Structures are given as C-alpha cells and as structure tokens.
C-alpha cells in the first residue's frame, strides 16, 4: 500500500506489526471480530505479532494462518521488538502497541500507532507514537479507508 502524506512523505507499507496483549488481545484472548480483521489484512500485507506471550496463547490462536508470530524475551522485550522492526525494514512497517515495552518499536517504525485499549496506554508508548487510537478496531477502519490515516498525519 502506498500512503502519501502531504508535507510528510510517501510510504510504501509492506508490513504491519502488532503487539499482542493490550493491543490485540485482553487476557490472552482475541475477539472474533479482531481475529477476522487481522486475517483480512494478510491479503495485502505481511502481518506479524511480536510478543512476550504472557498468557501463552498467541501461537495456538494464529496457528494455521498467514499471521507470523515472534515470541520475544520478557527480560529484553523492548529491544527485541525494536530490533525486529529494523530487521523487517522499518521504512516499510507500521507498528501498533500499548505498553512500555512497545515504545522503541513504535519509534523505529515508519508509522507508530499507540492503542488506548481496555488495558491502557503507557506514557512511553504514547510519546513514541505518530498517532494514538482509542481501540484496535479504529486501525482496521483506517486501513479500509486510508484517507483517514492520511488526514490525521498530514502537516
């Protein structure tokens, strides 16, 4: 997807990286609606979930799908997530997260989106985001109508 943001630049987005708990899931569970939306994105993007997998559920949930899961360490999660974005090519990657361990990942990506869900949004994640949304479903709506994303980010 090519996103052209006035007075900012043009971005060719190939990858979308999601944090899991607090961003996509609550208590290690993903709603059926969010699950369907994520699978729908796999038609146009490489979809990754990067997580410490606190509840040990992510692999089971996304087994036999095109969603790629990367489980990172609980001790070095912030840097693991940042390094993962850099490996993918940060200039082609949107990242979404809500926790303190997502802050570096959000800053490293070309577009970092902080998600204020039921588990909250850390100040670090907020400060390192290009924009904040109130719910993960808002992101899925933006991807269906990218002009909403452009309108928010243009200068």
Backbone as ProteinMPNN parsed JSONL, in Angstrom:
{"seq_chain_A": "XXXXXXXXXXXXXXXXXXXXXXXXXXXXXXXXXXXXXXXXXXXXXXXXXXXXXXXXXXXXXXXXXXXXXXXXXXXXXXXXXXXXXXXXXXXXXXXXXXXXXXXXXXXXXXXXXXXXXXXXXXXXXXXXXXXXXXXXXXXXXXXXXXXXXXXXXXX", "coords_chain_A": {"N_chain_A": [[0.847, -1.172, 0.0], [0.619, 2.138, -0.879], [1.114, 5.08, 0.793], [0.573, 8.422, 0.764], [1.467, 11.209, 2.395], [0.689, 14.471, 2.803], [3.186, 16.981, 2.938], [4.775, 15.397, 4.491], [5.599, 12.814, 3.47], [5.998, 9.966, 1.213], [4.996, 6.664, 1.687], [5.653, 3.277, 1.336], [3.978, 0.702, 2.382], [4.584, -2.433, 3.602], [4.59, -4.172, 5.734], [2.864, -4.971, 8.751], [3.031, -4.72, 12.156], [1.992, -6.029, 15.145], [1.699, -5.599, 18.637], [0.728, -7.942, 21.143], [-0.809, -8.611, 23.774], [-3.005, -6.358, 25.286], [-3.061, -4.796, 23.055], [-4.023, -6.245, 20.718], [-5.208, -8.313, 22.071], [-6.923, -9.217, 25.108], [-6.168, -10.309, 28.215], [-4.957, -12.472, 27.004], [-6.713, -13.34, 25.08], [-8.359, -13.065, 21.937], [-10.839, -11.193, 20.331], [-13.492, -12.461, 18.23], [-14.114, -10.669, 16.138], [-11.812, -8.998, 15.911], [-9.946, -10.965, 15.271], [-10.871, -11.839, 12.728], [-10.489, -9.456, 11.294], [-7.689, -9.131, 11.376], [-6.857, -11.401, 9.932], [-7.932, -10.683, 7.48], [-6.234, -8.604, 6.698], [-3.988, -9.964, 5.851], [-4.112, -10.413, 3.172], [-3.082, -8.232, 1.842], [-0.802, -7.372, 3.186], [2.233, -8.198, 4.988], [1.792, -9.728, 7.957], [2.58, -9.491, 11.323], [2.909, -10.631, 14.667], [4.354, -9.615, 17.554], [5.532, -10.533, 20.626], [5.819, -11.105, 24.18], [4.219, -13.02, 25.025], [2.593, -13.427, 27.423], [0.383, -14.922, 28.384], [0.644, -17.298, 27.083], [-0.816, -17.971, 24.701], [-0.8, -17.064, 22.072], [0.395, -18.464, 19.893], [-1.236, -20.702, 19.546], [-3.658, -19.479, 18.872], [-3.112, -18.259, 16.386], [-2.126, -20.296, 14.84], [-1.857, -22.147, 11.835], [-2.528, -20.009, 10.164], [-1.802, -17.157, 8.049], [-0.587, -15.281, 9.542], [2.304, -14.233, 11.121], [4.077, -15.162, 13.964], [6.148, -13.904, 16.47], [7.801, -14.682, 19.277], [9.192, -13.03, 21.926], [11.766, -12.286, 24.382], [10.963, -11.891, 27.85], [12.597, -10.422, 29.432], [14.159, -8.729, 27.812], [12.457, -7.434, 26.127], [11.743, -4.864, 25.063], [13.949, -4.009, 23.476], [14.164, -6.243, 21.816], [11.804, -6.063, 20.33], [12.169, -3.601, 18.998], [14.485, -4.221, 17.488], [13.422, -6.218, 15.87], [11.642, -4.784, 14.217], [13.506, -3.215, 12.83], [14.874, -5.243, 11.431], [12.878, -6.083, 9.68], [12.623, -3.948, 7.969], [12.217, -0.945, 8.7], [11.261, 1.307, 7.346], [9.173, 0.442, 5.851], [7.175, -0.363, 7.493], [4.402, -0.461, 9.64], [3.725, -0.143, 13.045], [1.981, -1.265, 15.935], [1.064, -0.724, 19.295], [0.766, -0.799, 22.932], [2.101, -0.829, 25.35], [4.831, -0.115, 27.677], [7.007, -1.601, 26.815], [6.692, -1.472, 24.126], [7.441, 0.961, 23.169], [9.991, 1.603, 21.907], [9.723, 0.096, 19.571], [7.553, 1.356, 18.338], [8.64, 3.86, 17.826], [10.725, 3.173, 16.078], [9.463, 2.231, 13.767], [8.033, 3.266, 10.584], [5.519, 4.358, 10.763], [4.15, 4.684, 13.82], [1.719, 3.497, 15.973], [-0.093, 4.16, 18.774], [-2.169, 2.34, 20.915], [-4.981, 2.822, 22.716], [-6.447, 0.855, 24.632], [-8.53, -1.373, 26.585], [-6.661, -2.076, 28.49], [-5.127, 0.131, 28.8], [-2.677, 2.723, 27.911], [0.702, 3.146, 27.827], [2.741, 5.9, 28.944], [5.25, 6.072, 27.724], [4.84, 4.602, 25.337], [2.904, 6.233, 24.169], [4.326, 8.677, 23.834], [6.141, 7.919, 21.887], [4.696, 7.396, 19.651], [3.237, 8.053, 16.425], [0.618, 8.571, 16.118], [-2.342, 8.213, 18.113], [-4.819, 5.827, 18.809], [-8.12, 4.986, 19.925], [-8.985, 2.409, 20.072], [-8.325, -0.872, 18.86], [-9.894, -1.582, 16.707], [-10.352, 0.798, 15.414], [-8.05, 1.139, 13.927], [-8.303, -0.887, 11.991], [-10.452, 0.12, 10.552], [-9.274, 2.439, 9.523], [-7.455, 1.296, 7.756], [-9.095, 0.323, 5.832], [-10.026, 2.634, 4.757], [-7.789, 4.555, 3.886], [-7.475, 7.33, 3.683], [-8.308, 8.429, 6.049], [-6.216, 7.92, 7.794], [-4.222, 9.362, 6.53], [-5.281, 11.961, 6.719], [-5.035, 12.408, 9.433], [-2.277, 12.389, 9.858], [-1.104, 14.273, 8.169], [0.676, 17.388, 7.612]], "CA_chain_A": [[0.0, 0.0, 0.0], [1.332, 3.404, -0.936], [0.452, 6.133, 1.547], [1.203, 9.712, 0.537], [1.024, 12.138, 3.428], [1.141, 15.817, 2.437], [4.242, 17.64, 3.71], [5.47, 14.414, 5.324], [6.295, 11.907, 2.578], [5.312, 8.804, 0.654], [5.406, 5.433, 2.349], [5.196, 2.009, 0.766], [3.811, -0.159, 3.545], [4.583, -3.874, 3.324], [4.471, -4.934, 6.979], [2.163, -4.44, 9.916], [3.461, -5.455, 13.338], [1.132, -5.799, 16.296], [1.886, -6.155, 19.972], [-0.407, -8.836, 21.367], [-1.645, -8.299, 24.938], [-3.304, -4.944, 25.456], [-3.249, -4.181, 21.734], [-4.967, -7.114, 20.004], [-5.84, -9.266, 22.986], [-7.096, -8.877, 26.515], [-6.049, -11.553, 28.964], [-4.523, -13.542, 26.109], [-7.816, -13.74, 24.192], [-8.665, -12.15, 20.835], [-12.253, -11.281, 19.969], [-13.702, -12.96, 16.868], [-14.067, -9.551, 15.187], [-10.409, -8.628, 15.716], [-9.318, -12.098, 14.582], [-11.252, -11.752, 11.298], [-9.858, -8.261, 10.708], [-6.267, -9.42, 11.198], [-6.722, -12.328, 8.805], [-8.23, -9.923, 6.265], [-5.064, -7.81, 6.322], [-2.942, -10.811, 5.264], [-4.235, -10.371, 1.704], [-2.343, -7.084, 1.314], [0.376, -7.045, 3.991], [2.851, -9.203, 5.848], [1.287, -9.441, 9.294], [3.389, -10.081, 12.379], [2.61, -10.346, 16.064], [5.579, -9.747, 18.341], [5.008, -10.556, 21.981], [6.41, -11.985, 25.192], [3.169, -14.038, 25.182], [2.371, -13.581, 28.858], [-0.63, -15.941, 28.678], [0.962, -18.496, 26.29], [-1.957, -18.304, 23.842], [-0.727, -16.476, 20.736], [0.706, -19.463, 18.855], [-2.434, -21.519, 19.332], [-4.68, -18.662, 18.217], [-2.77, -17.952, 14.993], [-1.629, -21.477, 14.158], [-2.542, -22.425, 10.559], [-2.908, -18.785, 9.452], [-0.654, -16.488, 7.448], [-0.043, -14.349, 10.53], [3.564, -14.742, 11.668], [4.221, -14.859, 15.381], [7.515, -13.883, 17.016], [7.798, -14.573, 20.729], [10.436, -12.409, 22.365], [12.048, -12.483, 25.809], [10.311, -10.991, 28.798], [13.641, -9.6, 30.033], [14.747, -7.779, 26.863], [11.397, -7.262, 25.15], [11.758, -3.561, 24.389], [14.966, -4.011, 22.421], [13.812, -7.303, 20.86], [10.772, -5.538, 19.442], [12.814, -2.585, 18.162], [15.361, -4.92, 16.538], [12.565, -6.924, 14.915], [11.184, -3.777, 13.253], [14.661, -2.871, 11.99], [15.124, -6.389, 10.548], [11.836, -6.118, 8.652], [12.765, -2.711, 7.2], [11.345, -0.011, 9.415], [10.66, 2.287, 6.44], [8.007, -0.185, 5.202], [6.466, -1.056, 8.564], [3.539, 0.17, 10.638], [3.699, -0.904, 14.287], [0.935, -0.887, 16.882], [1.277, -1.243, 20.629], [0.22, -0.007, 24.03], [2.88, -0.934, 26.566], [6.16, 0.485, 27.756], [7.946, -2.376, 26.006], [6.407, -1.194, 22.709], [7.848, 2.331, 22.847], [11.072, 1.624, 20.907], [9.16, -0.46, 18.339], [6.718, 2.398, 17.735], [9.535, 4.904, 17.327], [11.537, 2.612, 14.986], [8.649, 2.024, 12.568], [7.749, 4.482, 9.814], [4.311, 4.888, 11.414], [3.885, 4.022, 15.09], [0.363, 3.801, 16.43], [-0.398, 3.783, 20.14], [-3.549, 1.873, 21.039], [-5.543, 3.003, 24.054], [-7.496, -0.14, 24.808], [-9.004, -1.582, 27.955], [-5.514, -2.212, 29.386], [-4.45, 1.416, 28.883], [-1.586, 3.082, 27.005], [1.775, 3.705, 28.646], [3.239, 7.209, 28.521], [6.349, 5.821, 26.779], [4.268, 4.231, 24.041], [2.247, 7.428, 23.647], [5.342, 9.645, 23.413], [6.875, 7.414, 20.732], [3.723, 7.125, 18.59], [2.881, 9.119, 15.492], [-0.768, 8.868, 16.446], [-2.964, 7.349, 19.09], [-6.215, 5.473, 18.537], [-8.765, 4.57, 21.174], [-9.352, 0.992, 20.029], [-7.693, -1.532, 17.714], [-10.826, -1.59, 15.582], [-10.177, 2.054, 14.679], [-6.985, 0.898, 12.951], [-8.841, -1.671, 10.875], [-11.261, 1.043, 9.754], [-8.338, 3.299, 8.788], [-6.834, 0.552, 6.666], [-10.115, 0.215, 4.777], [-10.167, 3.99, 4.209], [-6.51, 5.163, 4.267], [-7.526, 8.791, 3.755], [-8.444, 8.779, 7.465], [-4.85, 7.911, 8.321], [-3.527, 10.497, 5.89], [-5.818, 13.199, 7.288], [-4.52, 12.559, 10.79], [-0.821, 12.554, 9.883], [-0.565, 15.349, 7.307], [1.081, 18.61, 8.324]], "C_chain_A": [[0.894, 1.236, 0.0], [0.502, 4.453, -0.196], [1.24, 7.407, 1.313], [0.614, 10.72, 1.507], [1.575, 13.515, 3.096], [2.114, 16.418, 3.448], [4.968, 16.705, 4.668], [6.276, 13.467, 4.44], [5.407, 10.8, 2.064], [5.879, 7.549, 1.295], [4.81, 4.242, 1.621], [5.155, 1.008, 1.916], [3.68, -1.613, 3.1], [4.228, -4.695, 4.561], [3.635, -4.194, 8.009], [2.524, -5.346, 11.086], [2.586, -5.04, 14.512], [1.781, -6.353, 17.563], [0.652, -7.015, 20.222], [-1.272, -8.376, 22.538], [-1.779, -6.796, 25.143], [-3.557, -4.229, 24.148], [-4.289, -4.969, 20.94], [-5.814, -7.942, 20.961], [-6.008, -8.658, 24.368], [-7.077, -10.199, 27.273], [-5.675, -12.736, 28.089], [-5.578, -14.024, 25.129], [-8.094, -12.644, 23.167], [-10.136, -12.308, 20.484], [-12.391, -11.814, 18.537], [-13.615, -11.852, 15.813], [-12.623, -9.151, 14.878], [-9.684, -9.725, 14.953], [-9.615, -12.046, 13.077], [-10.563, -10.58, 10.611], [-8.368, -8.506, 10.444], [-6.064, -10.343, 10.004], [-7.009, -11.626, 7.483], [-7.045, -9.101, 5.785], [-3.987, -8.644, 5.634], [-3.014, -10.854, 3.739], [-3.335, -9.306, 1.097], [-1.023, -6.784, 2.025], [0.97, -8.305, 4.605], [2.449, -8.824, 7.262], [2.108, -10.223, 10.32], [2.805, -9.706, 13.737], [3.898, -10.616, 16.829], [5.2, -9.548, 19.804], [5.875, -11.401, 22.908], [5.427, -13.101, 25.544], [2.928, -14.407, 26.643], [1.422, -14.736, 29.189], [-0.435, -17.229, 27.881], [-0.193, -18.937, 25.391], [-1.76, -17.929, 22.383], [-0.472, -17.516, 19.645], [-0.525, -20.304, 18.529], [-3.496, -20.74, 18.547], [-4.382, -18.491, 16.731], [-2.112, -19.103, 14.247], [-2.473, -21.714, 12.898], [-3.129, -21.182, 9.904], [-1.638, -18.211, 8.822], [-0.051, -15.425, 8.357], [1.207, -14.989, 11.127], [3.728, -14.247, 13.093], [5.692, -14.921, 15.769], [7.401, -13.675, 18.517], [9.179, -14.098, 21.154], [10.603, -12.614, 23.878], [11.278, -11.483, 26.663], [11.328, -10.007, 29.379], [14.143, -8.495, 29.117], [13.739, -7.397, 25.784], [11.433, -5.957, 24.389], [12.74, -3.541, 23.23], [14.696, -5.096, 21.382], [12.785, -6.793, 19.852], [11.346, -4.494, 18.488], [13.673, -3.248, 17.089], [14.547, -5.665, 15.484], [12.061, -5.97, 13.835], [12.316, -3.408, 12.3], [14.975, -3.994, 10.999], [14.119, -6.442, 9.405], [12.022, -5.03, 7.598], [11.765, -1.708, 7.757], [10.659, 0.988, 8.495], [9.449, 1.732, 5.695], [7.052, -0.791, 6.226], [5.66, -0.106, 9.438], [3.577, -0.732, 11.864], [2.619, -0.356, 15.209], [1.216, -1.518, 18.228], [0.712, -0.33, 21.69], [1.129, 0.058, 25.249], [4.221, -0.242, 26.517], [7.163, -0.279, 26.907], [7.689, -2.238, 24.5], [6.98, 0.146, 22.252], [8.93, 2.384, 21.772], [10.587, 1.109, 19.556], [8.345, 0.605, 17.603], [7.577, 3.505, 17.13], [10.318, 4.433, 16.103], [10.751, 2.485, 13.686], [8.371, 3.349, 11.858], [6.479, 5.164, 10.334], [4.071, 4.048, 12.664], [2.541, 4.468, 15.616], [0.175, 3.26, 17.842], [-1.872, 3.449, 20.257], [-3.995, 1.992, 22.495], [-6.727, 2.055, 24.19], [-7.878, -0.268, 26.262], [-7.867, -1.729, 28.961], [-4.693, -0.929, 29.475], [-3.348, 1.586, 27.846], [-0.497, 3.725, 27.846], [2.211, 5.06, 28.085], [4.367, 7.043, 27.51], [5.852, 5.463, 25.402], [3.61, 5.448, 23.393], [3.275, 8.413, 23.079], [6.095, 9.211, 22.152], [5.965, 7.068, 19.552], [3.555, 8.327, 17.679], [1.421, 9.512, 15.669], [-1.267, 7.863, 17.457], [-4.392, 7.076, 18.645], [-6.819, 4.904, 19.816], [-9.076, 3.09, 21.235], [-8.721, 0.38, 18.788], [-8.607, -1.549, 16.49], [-10.775, -0.296, 14.779], [-9.088, 1.9, 13.62], [-7.519, 0.131, 11.745], [-9.703, -0.801, 9.968], [-10.365, 1.976, 8.935], [-7.72, 2.565, 7.603], [-7.819, 0.312, 5.522], [-10.309, 1.548, 4.066], [-8.918, 4.778, 4.585], [-6.512, 6.687, 4.314], [-7.71, 9.269, 5.196], [-7.071, 8.849, 8.123], [-4.071, 9.107, 7.8], [-3.985, 11.816, 6.516], [-5.268, 13.456, 8.686], [-3.043, 12.91, 10.803], [-0.273, 13.705, 9.054], [-0.248, 16.579, 8.143], [0.582, 19.831, 7.593]], "O_chain_A": [[1.819, 1.344, 0.805], [-0.664, 4.681, -0.521], [2.43, 7.476, 1.622], [-0.573, 11.043, 1.453], [2.789, 13.715, 3.102], [1.887, 16.365, 4.656], [5.693, 17.159, 5.553], [7.485, 13.322, 4.621], [4.233, 10.697, 2.419], [7.094, 7.397, 1.426], [3.614, 4.207, 1.328], [6.196, 0.526, 2.364], [2.788, -1.97, 2.329], [3.642, -5.773, 4.457], [3.688, -2.97, 8.125], [2.352, -6.564, 11.028], [2.458, -3.857, 14.827], [2.343, -7.448, 17.553], [-0.371, -6.824, 19.565], [-2.347, -7.813, 22.329], [-0.789, -6.065, 25.169], [-4.194, -3.176, 24.124], [-5.315, -4.421, 20.537], [-6.981, -8.232, 20.694], [-5.319, -7.707, 24.737], [-7.876, -11.095, 27.0], [-6.032, -13.874, 28.392], [-5.365, -15.01, 24.422], [-8.067, -11.455, 23.485], [-10.628, -13.429, 20.353], [-11.487, -11.628, 17.722], [-13.099, -12.078, 14.718], [-12.258, -8.984, 13.714], [-8.881, -9.43, 14.068], [-8.709, -12.193, 12.256], [-10.107, -10.702, 9.474], [-7.853, -8.122, 9.393], [-5.2, -10.097, 9.162], [-6.389, -11.945, 6.469], [-6.87, -8.92, 4.58], [-3.156, -8.096, 4.91], [-2.064, -11.29, 3.089], [-2.873, -9.453, -0.035], [-0.21, -6.016, 1.511], [0.305, -9.334, 4.726], [2.737, -7.716, 7.715], [2.302, -11.433, 10.204], [2.278, -8.609, 13.924], [4.46, -11.709, 16.758], [4.62, -8.527, 20.175], [6.58, -12.305, 22.459], [5.773, -14.023, 26.282], [3.051, -15.568, 27.032], [1.637, -15.449, 30.169], [-1.245, -18.15, 27.982], [-0.515, -20.123, 25.322], [-2.487, -18.43, 21.525], [-1.075, -17.441, 18.574], [-0.81, -20.577, 17.363], [-4.149, -21.291, 17.661], [-5.29, -18.569, 15.904], [-1.597, -18.914, 13.145], [-3.684, -21.496, 12.918], [-4.114, -21.274, 9.17], [-0.539, -18.722, 9.04], [0.898, -14.743, 7.971], [1.178, -16.133, 11.58], [3.542, -13.066, 13.385], [6.393, -15.876, 15.435], [6.957, -12.622, 18.975], [10.197, -14.687, 20.79], [9.679, -13.063, 24.557], [10.988, -10.368, 26.231], [10.971, -8.896, 29.77], [14.518, -7.425, 29.597], [14.12, -7.073, 24.659], [11.18, -5.94, 23.185], [12.402, -3.106, 22.13], [14.967, -4.898, 20.198], [12.893, -7.066, 18.656], [11.038, -4.506, 17.297], [13.599, -2.881, 15.916], [14.951, -5.729, 14.323], [12.059, -6.322, 12.655], [12.101, -3.301, 11.093], [15.309, -3.721, 9.846], [14.472, -6.807, 8.284], [11.609, -5.2, 6.451], [10.614, -1.647, 7.324], [9.578, 1.476, 8.824], [8.77, 2.472, 4.983], [6.217, -1.628, 5.884], [6.164, 0.912, 9.911], [3.473, -1.952, 11.74], [2.374, 0.849, 15.261], [1.562, -2.697, 18.311], [0.241, 0.769, 21.4], [0.941, 0.923, 26.105], [4.689, 0.166, 25.455], [8.074, 0.321, 26.337], [8.404, -2.833, 23.694], [6.997, 0.429, 21.054], [8.796, 3.143, 20.812], [10.992, 1.623, 18.513], [8.444, 0.735, 16.383], [7.274, 4.021, 16.054], [10.55, 5.217, 15.183], [11.328, 2.621, 12.607], [8.464, 4.419, 12.461], [6.38, 6.391, 10.342], [3.821, 2.846, 12.576], [2.254, 5.662, 15.696], [0.271, 2.055, 18.075], [-2.725, 4.183, 19.759], [-3.447, 1.34, 23.383], [-7.866, 2.417, 23.896], [-7.592, 0.611, 27.075], [-8.075, -1.53, 30.158], [-3.668, -0.902, 30.156], [-3.117, 0.709, 27.014], [-0.738, 4.735, 28.507], [2.063, 5.324, 26.892], [4.437, 7.795, 26.537], [6.374, 5.956, 24.402], [3.752, 5.661, 22.189], [3.106, 8.919, 21.97], [6.627, 10.054, 21.43], [6.427, 6.503, 18.56], [3.711, 9.472, 18.103], [1.039, 10.65, 15.4], [-0.683, 6.793, 17.632], [-5.088, 7.971, 18.166], [-6.102, 4.401, 20.681], [-9.392, 2.56, 22.3], [-8.598, 1.053, 17.765], [-8.126, -1.531, 15.358], [-11.114, -0.287, 13.596], [-9.196, 2.469, 12.534], [-7.211, 0.473, 10.603], [-9.686, -0.968, 8.749], [-10.669, 2.269, 7.779], [-7.49, 3.167, 6.554], [-7.411, 0.12, 4.377], [-10.711, 1.583, 2.903], [-8.966, 5.591, 5.508], [-5.627, 7.278, 4.933], [-7.317, 10.386, 5.533], [-6.806, 9.748, 8.921], [-3.354, 9.774, 8.546], [-3.164, 12.685, 6.809], [-5.06, 14.606, 9.072], [-2.598, 13.656, 11.675], [0.889, 14.081, 9.209], [-0.809, 16.791, 9.218], [0.82, 20.955, 8.034]]}, "name": "protein", "num_of_chains": 1, "seq": "XXXXXXXXXXXXXXXXXXXXXXXXXXXXXXXXXXXXXXXXXXXXXXXXXXXXXXXXXXXXXXXXXXXXXXXXXXXXXXXXXXXXXXXXXXXXXXXXXXXXXXXXXXXXXXXXXXXXXXXXXXXXXXXXXXXXXXXXXXXXXXXXXXXXXXXXXXX"}
